[in-house]
């Protein structure tokens, strides 16, 4: 079983098949989602101190913050899907 990985910036990789959603971080519901995940220990900050440009929701209910744009991660995800 081959595990496809997506680069989410700064050398950080996540398992593509575990992604549930890739969303923009600007709305109030997304901010609440981040706050709840932080309180429950499910937040992973992969921004390396940069501005958060995308929020990735995993099937394990972990929330990953990335400094890479939603469109860029989506394009990388789509490229993996096109390989199969």
Residue, then its C-alpha position, 0 to 999 in steps of 0.5 A: x500500500x503506497x501512501x501519497x504525501x502532499x507538501x504543505x510547506x516548509x518540508x511538512x508532508x501530510x497523508x493525502x488520503x486522510x484529508x477531509x477538507x482544505x479551507x480558507x482560514x478567514x471565516x468565524x466558523x473556521x476560527x472557532x474550529x481552530x480554537x476548539x482544536x487548540x483546546x482539545x490538543x488536536x491543532x497542528x501548526x505547520x506555518x513556521x510562524x508565517x500567516x495561516x493561509x489554509x486550514x486542513x481538516x483530517x479524518x482523525x479530526x486534527x486541524x492542520x494550519x499551513x502557510x500555503x494557499x488553499x489553491x496551491x494545496x488543492x492543485x497538489x492534491x489534484x495532481x496526485x489524484x490524476x496519477x492514479 
